[in-house]
């Protein structure tokens, strides 16, 4: 696996592209922190999107939305994010997204395509 940090000034465009490319992929969200330990927040829900926003006088926030229907919708916000990393397989496929906040809490979003691997990115492997 290879991990690369996404520069802060690219977060907006990165999350827009990332969300479009991975919409509907099944995702599992775990939260890790010095005071809370490791906690599973959501398991195998379709990714709706990841966004970054900041309001007037409000800290920057990254929000992860999972689920297609209101009954399975889950949203998690990371306030004051400091780092975003993208983990890729040796073949270059995206495997996980890690977001760290100023309080040292980390959100780990692992995902897999809802399509068979040979159909990802519209390419059929023979």
C-alpha positions in Angstrom: 0.0 0.0 0.0 1.1 3.5 -0.7 -0.2 6.6 1.2 -0.1 10.1 -0.1 -1.1 13.3 1.6 -3.5 15.6 -0.1 -2.3 19.2 0.1 -4.8 21.4 2.0 -5.2 23.9 -0.9 -6.5 20.9 -3.0 -9.1 19.5 -0.6 -12.1 21.1 -2.3 -11.4 19.8 -5.8 -10.0 16.5 -4.5 -13.2 15.8 -2.5 -15.4 16.8 -5.5 -13.6 14.4 -7.8 -13.2 11.7 -5.2 -17.0 11.8 -4.4 -18.0 11.5 -8.0 -15.6 8.6 -8.7 -16.6 6.7 -5.6 -20.3 7.4 -5.2 -22.1 4.2 -4.3 -19.0 2.4 -3.3 -19.5 0.4 -0.1 -17.7 2.1 2.8 -16.8 1.4 6.4 -16.0 4.3 8.7 -13.9 3.9 11.9 -13.0 6.7 14.3 -9.7 6.5 16.4 -8.8 8.9 19.2 -6.7 9.1 22.3 -9.8 9.5 24.5 -12.2 7.3 22.6 -10.1 4.4 21.3 -11.3 2.8 18.1 -15.0 2.9 17.3 -16.8 1.5 14.3 -19.3 4.2 13.1 -20.8 2.6 9.9 -20.2 -0.6 8.0 -20.7 -1.3 4.3 -22.9 1.7 3.5 -22.8 3.3 0.0 -20.7 6.4 -0.1 -22.8 9.5 -0.8 -19.9 11.9 -0.7 -17.2 13.8 1.2 -17.2 17.6 1.4 -15.2 20.3 2.9 -16.7 23.5 4.2 -16.0 26.6 6.3 -18.4 29.3 7.4 -17.8 32.8 8.6 -16.2 32.5 12.0 -16.7 28.7 11.9 -13.8 26.2 11.8 -13.2 24.2 8.6 -15.2 20.9 8.6 -15.0 17.8 6.5 -18.2 15.8 6.3 -18.5 12.2 5.2 -22.0 11.1 4.1 -23.0 7.4 3.7 -26.2 5.7 2.7 -28.6 6.1 -0.1 -31.9 6.1 1.8 -33.1 8.1 4.8 -33.3 5.0 6.9 -29.7 4.0 6.4 -28.2 7.6 6.1 -25.1 8.3 8.3 -23.2 11.5 8.4 -19.9 12.2 10.3 -18.2 15.6 10.5 -14.5 16.2 11.3 -14.0 19.6 12.8 -10.7 21.5 12.3 -9.1 18.9 10.0 -5.3 19.0 9.8 -4.3 16.3 7.3 -6.0 14.2 4.6 -4.3 11.0 3.3 -5.3 8.7 0.4 -4.2 5.1 0.7 -3.8 3.2 -2.6 -3.0 -0.4 -3.4 0.2 -1.3 -5.2 -1.9 -1.4 -8.4 -2.9 2.2 -7.8 -6.6 1.6 -6.8 -7.9 3.8 -4.0 -8.4 1.7 -0.8 -8.9 4.2 2.1 -9.2 7.8 3.1 -7.8 9.0 6.4 -8.6 12.4 7.9 -6.9 13.7 11.0 -8.3 16.6 13.2 -6.6 19.1 15.4 -7.5 17.0 18.5 -5.6 14.0 17.1 -8.8 12.1 16.3 -8.7 10.2 13.0 -11.5 9.1 10.7 -10.6 6.1 8.5 -12.9 5.5 5.6 -12.2 2.1 3.9 -14.1 1.3 0.8 -14.7 -1.1 -2.0 -16.5 -0.8 -5.2 -20.1 -2.1 -5.4 -19.1 -3.3 -8.9 -17.0 -6.3 -9.6 -13.3 -5.3 -9.6 -12.9 -6.1 -13.3 -15.6 -3.5 -14.1 -14.2 -0.5 -12.1 -13.4 2.6 -14.1 -15.3 1.1 -17.1 -12.4 -1.3 -18.0 -13.2 -4.9 -18.3 -10.1 -7.0 -17.5 -9.6 -10.2 -19.5 
